[in-house]
Amino acid sequence: MSSNVLTGKKLTDIAGLLPGVALAVAVAAAARYIEGILPIHLIGASVIALFIGMLLNVFIGKNEIIKPGLKFTSKKILRFAIILLGASLSVGTILTVGRMSLMVMAFTLATCFGGGYIVGKLLGLDWKLSNLISAGTGICGGSAIAAIAPVIDAEDRDIAYAMSATFLFDMAMIVLFPFMGHMMGLSDTAYGLWAGTAVNDTSSVVAAGYAYSEAAGDFATMVKLTRTLAIIPTVLVFAFINVRIKRKQSIEAGGAIKKISMTKLFPWFILGFVALAAVNSLGLIPAQISSAAKDASKFLMVCALSAIGMGTSCKQMFKAGPNPMLHGFIISALVVVVALAVEYFMGIL
């Protein structure tokens, strides 16, 4: 294939992304404007963009013209936004966050998978669906579900149920967390640690964090990035569990087990985030550039949330049925309480 043909294909691919990306940027700009004219800062641009996007989904549905751009914005641009955030942070801060959040994360993960196993059994849910919901709640929402699903050979129906269950409660957490945080008088650090360990998806952590304060948003995002690393050992554990179950069910199934590609599962954007933070820690990034990178990061995060909203169908969420939703509610509530309890005993509250 000639270089001209390759170049033409790339240009066509880029052109295909533009409608969706442009719409996401427009919604983000509108959300920022609405946030600016509100007399009281009760809801951040991230939440506004998410809700505007969900409202627009009713009209745009599965529009194939904007779909590629929305997917690109909700995945790639969000990760790039997080990488940019590293330019305003330091490695020392990240290591401090990791030490502070490790204990809380250990207890919340144990709550998700231990409590999730019991709740799933009581509700009569398949072990795959139950653990997908637990993984989405305990690690990083849709990303964890998407990573674990192929390893355990989950059905598309289970993936849809799990996505719906975790995302529904993310919506509630985005709105309720800032209010509960202010009611309890949490500091930016305490709130950021709470949101970073108890809210599910990265985008929802961003929304809930920055809706409280800028400092809380920064801290919550760093905690969430640390928490995301748990996806690697979790995927490996479930791969082992699935192999054991298959071997018990059928002798022939053992030869059909797929190899796990760590390069595909590892969240590489975290390395970019840490790399920029390392450069900033050495004082190599001027203060003005660091500030501009942070502002750009926040706006791109709002863009990503608007795209996620436009890709979310309320009808599909309600088709999941009551039991997966009940499972998600119980586990999410337990994690919220456990995270606060661990912070209290650690003396952070």
C-alpha positions as a Markdown table, in Angstrom:
| # | Residue | x | y | z |
|---|---|---|---|---|
| 1 | Met | 0.0 | 0.0 | 0.0 |
| 2 | Ser | 1.4 | 3.4 | -1.0 |
| 3 | Ser | 2.1 | 6.2 | 1.5 |
| 4 | Asn | -0.5 | 8.4 | -0.3 |
| 5 | Val | -3.2 | 5.8 | 0.3 |
| 6 | Leu | -2.2 | 5.5 | 4.0 |
| 7 | Thr | -2.2 | 9.3 | 4.4 |
| 8 | Gly | -5.6 | 9.5 | 2.8 |
| 9 | Lys | -7.0 | 6.8 | 5.2 |
| 10 | Lys | -5.6 | 8.7 | 8.2 |
| 11 | Leu | -7.2 | 11.9 | 7.0 |
| 12 | Thr | -10.5 | 10.2 | 6.5 |
| 13 | Asp | -10.3 | 8.7 | 10.0 |
| 14 | Ile | -9.6 | 12.1 | 11.5 |
| 15 | Ala | -12.4 | 13.7 | 9.6 |
| 16 | Gly | -14.7 | 11.0 | 10.9 |
| 17 | Leu | -13.9 | 12.0 | 14.5 |
| 18 | Leu | -14.5 | 15.7 | 14.0 |
| 19 | Pro | -18.4 | 15.8 | 14.3 |
| 20 | Gly | -18.5 | 14.0 | 17.6 |
| 21 | Val | -15.5 | 15.8 | 19.1 |
| 22 | Ala | -16.8 | 19.2 | 18.0 |
| 23 | Leu | -20.2 | 18.4 | 19.7 |
| 24 | Ala | -18.5 | 17.3 | 22.9 |
| 25 | Val | -16.5 | 20.5 | 23.0 |
| 26 | Ala | -19.6 | 22.6 | 22.3 |
| 27 | Val | -21.5 | 20.9 | 25.2 |
| 28 | Ala | -18.4 | 21.4 | 27.5 |
| 29 | Ala | -18.2 | 25.1 | 26.6 |
| 30 | Ala | -22.0 | 25.5 | 27.3 |
| 31 | Ala | -21.5 | 23.7 | 30.7 |
| 32 | Arg | -18.7 | 25.9 | 31.6 |
| 33 | Tyr | -20.8 | 29.0 | 30.8 |
| 34 | Ile | -23.7 | 27.7 | 32.8 |
| 35 | Glu | -21.4 | 27.0 | 35.8 |
| 36 | Gly | -20.1 | 30.6 | 35.5 |
| 37 | Ile | -23.5 | 32.3 | 35.6 |
| 38 | Leu | -24.9 | 30.2 | 38.5 |
| 39 | Pro | -25.3 | 32.5 | 41.6 |
| 40 | Ile | -24.2 | 29.6 | 43.9 |
| 41 | His | -21.6 | 27.0 | 43.0 |
| 42 | Leu | -23.7 | 23.9 | 43.8 |
| 43 | Ile | -22.9 | 21.9 | 40.7 |
| 44 | Gly | -19.8 | 21.8 | 38.6 |
| 45 | Ala | -19.3 | 22.0 | 34.8 |
| 46 | Ser | -18.5 | 18.3 | 34.7 |
| 47 | Val | -21.9 | 17.3 | 36.1 |
| 48 | Ile | -23.7 | 19.9 | 34.0 |
| 49 | Ala | -22.0 | 18.5 | 30.8 |
| 50 | Leu | -22.9 | 15.0 | 31.8 |
| 51 | Phe | -26.6 | 15.8 | 32.2 |
| 52 | Ile | -26.7 | 17.9 | 29.0 |
| 53 | Gly | -25.2 | 14.9 | 27.2 |
| 54 | Met | -27.7 | 12.5 | 28.6 |
| 55 | Leu | -30.5 | 14.8 | 27.6 |
| 56 | Leu | -29.1 | 15.1 | 24.0 |
| 57 | Asn | -28.9 | 11.3 | 23.8 |
| 58 | Val | -32.7 | 11.2 | 23.6 |
| 59 | Phe | -32.5 | 13.1 | 20.3 |
| 60 | Ile | -29.2 | 11.9 | 18.8 |
| 61 | Gly | -29.6 | 8.2 | 19.8 |
| 62 | Lys | -27.1 | 6.0 | 17.9 |
| 63 | Asn | -26.2 | 8.6 | 15.3 |
| 64 | Glu | -23.3 | 7.0 | 13.4 |
| 65 | Ile | -21.8 | 10.3 | 12.3 |
| 66 | Ile | -21.0 | 11.5 | 15.8 |
| 67 | Lys | -20.4 | 8.1 | 17.5 |
| 68 | Pro | -16.7 | 7.7 | 16.6 |
| 69 | Gly | -15.9 | 11.2 | 17.9 |
| 70 | Leu | -17.8 | 10.7 | 21.1 |
| 71 | Lys | -16.0 | 7.4 | 21.7 |
| 72 | Phe | -12.7 | 9.0 | 21.0 |
| 73 | Thr | -13.5 | 11.9 | 23.4 |
| 74 | Ser | -14.7 | 9.8 | 26.2 |
| 75 | Lys | -11.7 | 7.4 | 26.1 |
| 76 | Lys | -8.6 | 9.0 | 24.5 |
| 77 | Ile | -9.2 | 12.6 | 25.4 |
| 78 | Leu | -10.0 | 11.7 | 29.0 |
| 79 | Arg | -6.8 | 9.9 | 29.3 |
| 80 | Phe | -4.9 | 12.7 | 27.7 |
| 81 | Ala | -6.5 | 15.1 | 30.1 |
| 82 | Ile | -5.3 | 13.0 | 33.1 |
| 83 | Ile | -1.8 | 13.0 | 31.6 |
| 84 | Leu | -1.8 | 16.8 | 31.3 |
| 85 | Leu | -2.8 | 17.0 | 35.0 |
| 86 | Gly | 0.5 | 15.5 | 35.8 |
| 87 | Ala | 2.2 | 18.7 | 34.7 |
| 88 | Ser | 0.9 | 20.5 | 37.8 |
| 89 | Leu | 1.7 | 17.8 | 40.3 |
| 90 | Ser | 4.8 | 16.3 | 41.8 |
| 91 | Val | 6.0 | 12.7 | 42.3 |
| 92 | Gly | 6.3 | 13.3 | 46.0 |
| 93 | Thr | 2.6 | 14.2 | 46.1 |
| 94 | Ile | 1.6 | 11.0 | 44.2 |
| 95 | Leu | 3.7 | 8.8 | 46.5 |
| 96 | Thr | 2.1 | 10.5 | 49.5 |
| 97 | Val | -1.4 | 9.9 | 48.1 |
| 98 | Gly | -0.5 | 6.3 | 47.4 |
| 99 | Arg | 0.5 | 5.7 | 51.0 |
| 100 | Met | -2.6 | 7.5 | 52.4 |
| 101 | Ser | -5.0 | 5.7 | 50.1 |
| 102 | Leu | -3.6 | 2.1 | 50.2 |
| 103 | Met | -5.3 | 1.2 | 53.5 |
| 104 | Val | -8.6 | 2.6 | 52.3 |
| 105 | Met | -8.4 | 0.9 | 49.0 |
| 106 | Ala | -7.5 | -2.5 | 50.6 |
| 107 | Phe | -10.7 | -2.4 | 52.7 |
| 108 | Thr | -13.0 | -1.1 | 49.9 |
| 109 | Leu | -11.7 | -3.8 | 47.5 |
| 110 | Ala | -12.3 | -6.5 | 50.2 |
| 111 | Thr | -15.8 | -5.1 | 50.7 |
| 112 | Cys | -16.6 | -5.1 | 47.0 |
| 113 | Phe | -15.5 | -8.7 | 46.2 |
| 114 | Gly | -16.3 | -10.3 | 49.6 |
| 115 | Gly | -19.6 | -8.5 | 50.1 |
| 116 | Gly | -20.3 | -8.8 | 46.4 |
| 117 | Tyr | -20.0 | -12.5 | 46.5 |
| 118 | Ile | -22.5 | -12.8 | 49.4 |
| 119 | Val | -24.9 | -10.3 | 47.9 |
| 120 | Gly | -24.7 | -12.0 | 44.5 |
| 121 | Lys | -25.5 | -15.4 | 46.0 |
| 122 | Leu | -28.5 | -14.0 | 47.9 |
| 123 | Leu | -29.9 | -12.3 | 44.8 |
| 124 | Gly | -29.3 | -15.3 | 42.6 |
| 125 | Leu | -27.0 | -13.6 | 40.2 |
| 126 | Asp | -24.5 | -15.4 | 38.0 |
| 127 | Trp | -21.0 | -15.2 | 39.4 |
| 128 | Lys | -19.7 | -13.5 | 36.3 |
| 129 | Leu | -22.3 | -10.7 | 36.5 |
| 130 | Ser | -21.9 | -10.3 | 40.3 |
| 131 | Asn | -18.1 | -10.0 | 40.0 |
| 132 | Leu | -18.3 | -7.6 | 37.1 |
| 133 | Ile | -20.5 | -5.3 | 39.2 |
| 134 | Ser | -18.1 | -5.6 | 42.1 |
| 135 | Ala | -15.1 | -4.9 | 39.9 |
| 136 | Gly | -16.8 | -1.8 | 38.4 |
| 137 | Thr | -17.6 | -0.6 | 41.9 |
| 138 | Gly | -14.2 | -1.4 | 43.5 |
| 139 | Ile | -11.7 | -0.5 | 40.8 |
| 140 | Cys | -12.6 | 1.8 | 37.9 |
| 141 | Gly | -16.1 | 1.4 | 36.6 |
| 142 | Gly | -16.4 | 0.6 | 32.9 |
| 143 | Ser | -12.7 | 0.2 | 32.4 |
| 144 | Ala | -12.5 | -2.7 | 34.9 |
| 145 | Ile | -15.6 | -4.3 | 33.6 |
| 146 | Ala | -14.3 | -4.1 | 30.0 |
| 147 | Ala | -10.9 | -5.6 | 31.1 |
| 148 | Ile | -12.3 | -8.4 | 33.1 |
| 149 | Ala | -15.2 | -9.4 | 30.9 |
| 150 | Pro | -13.2 | -11.2 | 28.2 |
| 151 | Val | -11.0 | -13.0 | 30.8 |
| 152 | Ile | -14.1 | -14.7 | 32.3 |
| 153 | Asp | -16.0 | -15.0 | 29.0 |
| 154 | Ala | -18.8 | -12.8 | 30.2 |
| 155 | Glu | -21.9 | -12.5 | 28.0 |
| 156 | Asp | -22.8 | -9.2 | 26.4 |
| 157 | Arg | -25.9 | -9.1 | 28.6 |
| 158 | Asp | -23.8 | -9.4 | 31.8 |
| 159 | Ile | -21.5 | -6.6 | 30.6 |
| 160 | Ala | -24.6 | -4.3 | 29.9 |
| 161 | Tyr | -26.1 | -5.1 | 33.3 |
| 162 | Ala | -22.8 | -4.4 | 35.1 |
| 163 | Met | -22.2 | -1.2 | 33.2 |
| 164 | Ser | -25.7 | 0.0 | 33.9 |
| 165 | Ala | -25.6 | -0.8 | 37.6 |
| 166 | Thr | -22.3 | 0.9 | 38.2 |
| 167 | Phe | -23.0 | 3.9 | 36.0 |
| 168 | Leu | -26.4 | 4.5 | 37.6 |
| 169 | Phe | -24.9 | 4.8 | 41.1 |
| 170 | Asp | -22.1 | 6.9 | 39.7 |
| 171 | Met | -24.7 | 9.4 | 38.6 |
| 172 | Ala | -26.2 | 9.5 | 42.1 |
| 173 | Met | -22.7 | 9.8 | 43.7 |
| 174 | Ile | -21.7 | 12.7 | 41.5 |
| 175 | Val | -24.7 | 14.7 | 42.8 |
| 176 | Leu | -24.8 | 13.5 | 46.4 |
| 177 | Phe | -21.1 | 13.4 | 47.3 |
| 178 | Pro | -20.4 | 17.1 | 47.3 |
| 179 | Phe | -23.5 | 17.8 | 49.4 |
| 180 | Met | -22.7 | 15.0 | 51.9 |
| 181 | Gly | -19.0 | 16.2 | 52.0 |
| 182 | His | -20.1 | 19.7 | 52.9 |
| 183 | Met | -22.6 | 18.5 | 55.5 |
| 184 | Met | -19.9 | 16.4 | 57.2 |
| 185 | Gly | -17.4 | 19.3 | 57.0 |
| 186 | Leu | -14.8 | 17.2 | 55.3 |
| 187 | Ser | -11.5 | 18.8 | 54.4 |
| 188 | Asp | -10.3 | 18.8 | 50.7 |
| 189 | Thr | -7.9 | 15.9 | 51.5 |
| 190 | Ala | -10.5 | 13.8 | 53.4 |
| 191 | Tyr | -13.1 | 14.4 | 50.7 |
| 192 | Gly | -10.7 | 13.7 | 47.9 |
| 193 | Leu | -9.6 | 10.4 | 49.5 |
| 194 | Trp | -13.3 | 9.4 | 50.1 |
| 195 | Ala | -14.4 | 10.2 | 46.5 |
| 196 | Gly | -11.3 | 8.7 | 45.0 |
| 197 | Thr | -11.9 | 5.4 | 46.7 |
| 198 | Ala | -15.7 | 5.2 | 46.8 |
| 199 | Val | -16.9 | 6.6 | 43.5 |
| 200 | Asn | -16.6 | 4.1 | 40.6 |
| 201 | Asp | -15.5 | 5.4 | 37.2 |
| 202 | Thr | -12.6 | 7.8 | 36.6 |
| 203 | Ser | -14.9 | 10.3 | 34.9 |
| 204 | Ser | -17.3 | 10.2 | 37.8 |
| 205 | Val | -14.5 | 10.7 | 40.3 |
| 206 | Val | -13.4 | 13.7 | 38.4 |
| 207 | Ala | -16.9 | 15.1 | 38.4 |
| 208 | Ala | -17.5 | 14.5 | 42.1 |
| 209 | Gly | -14.1 | 15.7 | 43.1 |
| 210 | Tyr | -14.0 | 19.0 | 41.2 |
| 211 | Ala | -17.7 | 19.7 | 42.2 |
| 212 | Tyr | -16.4 | 20.0 | 45.8 |
| 213 | Ser | -13.3 | 22.0 | 45.2 |
| 214 | Glu | -10.3 | 22.2 | 42.9 |
| 215 | Ala | -7.9 | 20.8 | 45.6 |
| 216 | Ala | -10.3 | 18.0 | 46.3 |
| 217 | Gly | -10.6 | 17.2 | 42.6 |
| 218 | Asp | -6.8 | 17.0 | 42.2 |
| 219 | Phe | -6.5 | 14.7 | 45.2 |
| 220 | Ala | -9.5 | 12.5 | 44.2 |
| 221 | Thr | -8.0 | 12.1 | 40.7 |
| 222 | Met | -4.6 | 11.0 | 42.0 |
| 223 | Val | -6.2 | 8.5 | 44.4 |
| 224 | Lys | -8.3 | 7.2 | 41.5 |
| 225 | Leu | -5.2 | 6.7 | 39.4 |
| 226 | Thr | -3.5 | 4.8 | 42.2 |
| 227 | Arg | -6.7 | 2.7 | 42.6 |
| 228 | Thr | -6.8 | 1.9 | 38.9 |
| 229 | Leu | -3.5 | -0.1 | 39.2 |
| 230 | Ala | -5.5 | -2.7 | 41.0 |
| 231 | Ile | -7.0 | -3.8 | 37.7 |
| 232 | Ile | -3.9 | -5.8 | 36.8 |
| 233 | Pro | -3.8 | -8.2 | 39.7 |
| 234 | Thr | -7.6 | -8.4 | 39.7 |
| 235 | Val | -7.6 | -9.5 | 36.0 |
| 236 | Leu | -5.0 | -12.1 | 36.7 |
| 237 | Val | -6.9 | -13.5 | 39.7 |
| 238 | Phe | -10.1 | -13.8 | 37.7 |
| 239 | Ala | -8.2 | -15.4 | 34.8 |
| 240 | Phe | -7.0 | -18.1 | 37.3 |
| 241 | Ile | -10.5 | -18.5 | 38.7 |
| 242 | Asn | -12.1 | -18.9 | 35.3 |
| 243 | Val | -9.5 | -21.5 | 34.3 |
| 244 | Arg | -10.2 | -23.5 | 37.5 |
| 245 | Ile | -14.0 | -23.4 | 36.9 |
| 246 | Lys | -13.6 | -24.4 | 33.3 |
| 247 | Arg | -11.4 | -27.3 | 34.1 |
| 248 | Lys | -13.9 | -28.6 | 36.7 |
| 249 | Gln | -16.7 | -28.3 | 34.1 |
| 250 | Ser | -14.9 | -29.9 | 31.2 |
| 251 | Ile | -11.6 | -31.5 | 30.6 |
| 252 | Glu | -11.4 | -30.2 | 27.1 |
| 253 | Ala | -11.9 | -26.5 | 28.1 |
| 254 | Gly | -8.4 | -26.3 | 29.5 |
| 255 | Gly | -6.8 | -26.2 | 26.0 |
| 256 | Ala | -8.9 | -23.3 | 24.9 |
| 257 | Ile | -7.8 | -20.8 | 27.5 |
| 258 | Lys | -6.6 | -17.6 | 25.9 |
| 259 | Lys | -3.3 | -16.0 | 26.9 |
| 260 | Ile | -3.6 | -12.7 | 28.7 |
| 261 | Ser | -1.8 | -9.7 | 27.1 |
| 262 | Met | -0.5 | -7.5 | 29.8 |
| 263 | Thr | 0.4 | -4.8 | 27.3 |
| 264 | Lys | -3.3 | -4.4 | 26.4 |
| 265 | Leu | -4.6 | -4.5 | 30.0 |
| 266 | Phe | -2.1 | -2.1 | 31.6 |
| 267 | Pro | -3.4 | 1.5 | 31.8 |
| 268 | Trp | -0.5 | 3.2 | 30.0 |
| 269 | Phe | -1.8 | 6.7 | 30.4 |
| 270 | Ile | -0.8 | 6.5 | 34.0 |
| 271 | Leu | 2.9 | 6.3 | 32.9 |
| 272 | Gly | 2.4 | 9.6 | 31.0 |
| 273 | Phe | 0.8 | 11.2 | 34.1 |
| 274 | Val | 3.7 | 10.1 | 36.3 |
| 275 | Ala | 6.3 | 11.2 | 33.7 |
| 276 | Leu | 4.9 | 14.7 | 33.5 |
| 277 | Ala | 4.7 | 14.9 | 37.3 |
| 278 | Ala | 8.4 | 13.8 | 37.5 |
| 279 | Val | 9.4 | 16.5 | 35.0 |
| 280 | Asn | 7.5 | 19.1 | 37.0 |
| 281 | Ser | 9.0 | 17.8 | 40.3 |
| 282 | Leu | 12.4 | 18.7 | 38.8 |
| 283 | Gly | 11.3 | 22.2 | 38.2 |
| 284 | Leu | 11.6 | 21.9 | 34.4 |
| 285 | Ile | 8.0 | 23.1 | 33.7 |
| 286 | Pro | 7.5 | 26.9 | 34.1 |
| 287 | Ala | 4.7 | 27.9 | 36.4 |
| 288 | Gln | 2.7 | 29.5 | 33.6 |
| 289 | Ile | 2.8 | 26.4 | 31.4 |
| 290 | Ser | 1.9 | 24.2 | 34.4 |
| 291 | Ser | -1.1 | 26.3 | 35.1 |
| 292 | Ala | -2.2 | 26.3 | 31.5 |
| 293 | Ala | -1.8 | 22.5 | 31.3 |
| 294 | Lys | -4.0 | 22.2 | 34.4 |
| 295 | Asp | -6.7 | 24.4 | 32.9 |
| 296 | Ala | -6.6 | 22.5 | 29.6 |
| 297 | Ser | -6.8 | 19.3 | 31.5 |
| 298 | Lys | -9.9 | 20.3 | 33.4 |
| 299 | Phe | -11.7 | 21.5 | 30.2 |
| 300 | Leu | -10.8 | 18.3 | 28.4 |
| 301 | Met | -12.2 | 16.3 | 31.3 |
| 302 | Val | -15.5 | 18.2 | 30.9 |
| 303 | Cys | -15.5 | 17.4 | 27.2 |
| 304 | Ala | -15.0 | 13.7 | 28.0 |
| 305 | Leu | -17.9 | 13.8 | 30.4 |
| 306 | Ser | -20.2 | 15.4 | 27.9 |
| 307 | Ala | -19.3 | 12.7 | 25.4 |
| 308 | Ile | -20.0 | 10.0 | 28.0 |
| 309 | Gly | -23.4 | 11.5 | 28.7 |
| 310 | Met | -24.3 | 11.6 | 25.0 |
| 311 | Gly | -23.4 | 7.9 | 24.7 |
| 312 | Thr | -25.6 | 6.9 | 27.7 |
| 313 | Ser | -29.2 | 5.8 | 27.1 |
| 314 | Cys | -31.5 | 6.0 | 30.1 |
| 315 | Lys | -33.8 | 3.4 | 28.5 |
| 316 | Gln | -31.0 | 0.9 | 28.3 |
| 317 | Met | -30.0 | 1.5 | 31.9 |
| 318 | Phe | -33.5 | 0.7 | 33.1 |
| 319 | Lys | -33.7 | -2.5 | 31.0 |
| 320 | Ala | -31.1 | -4.1 | 33.2 |
| 321 | Gly | -33.7 | -5.3 | 35.7 |
| 322 | Pro | -33.9 | -4.8 | 39.5 |
| 323 | Asn | -31.5 | -7.4 | 40.9 |
| 324 | Pro | -28.3 | -6.1 | 39.3 |
| 325 | Met | -29.3 | -2.6 | 40.4 |
| 326 | Leu | -30.0 | -3.8 | 43.9 |
| 327 | His | -26.6 | -5.5 | 43.9 |
| 328 | Gly | -24.9 | -2.3 | 42.7 |
| 329 | Phe | -26.7 | -0.2 | 45.3 |
| 330 | Ile | -25.8 | -2.5 | 48.3 |
| 331 | Ile | -22.1 | -2.7 | 47.3 |
| 332 | Ser | -21.8 | 1.0 | 46.5 |
| 333 | Ala | -23.4 | 1.9 | 49.9 |
| 334 | Leu | -21.1 | -0.5 | 51.7 |
| 335 | Val | -18.0 | 1.0 | 50.0 |
| 336 | Val | -19.1 | 4.6 | 50.8 |
| 337 | Val | -19.5 | 3.7 | 54.5 |
| 338 | Val | -16.4 | 1.5 | 54.7 |
| 339 | Ala | -14.2 | 4.2 | 53.1 |
| 340 | Leu | -15.4 | 6.8 | 55.6 |
| 341 | Ala | -14.9 | 4.4 | 58.5 |
| 342 | Val | -11.3 | 3.6 | 57.5 |
| 343 | Glu | -10.5 | 7.3 | 57.1 |
| 344 | Tyr | -12.0 | 7.9 | 60.6 |
| 345 | Phe | -9.8 | 5.2 | 62.2 |
| 346 | Met | -6.8 | 6.5 | 60.3 |
| 347 | Gly | -7.4 | 9.9 | 61.8 |
| 348 | Ile | -7.9 | 11.6 | 58.5 |
| 349 | Leu | -11.4 | 12.8 | 59.2 |
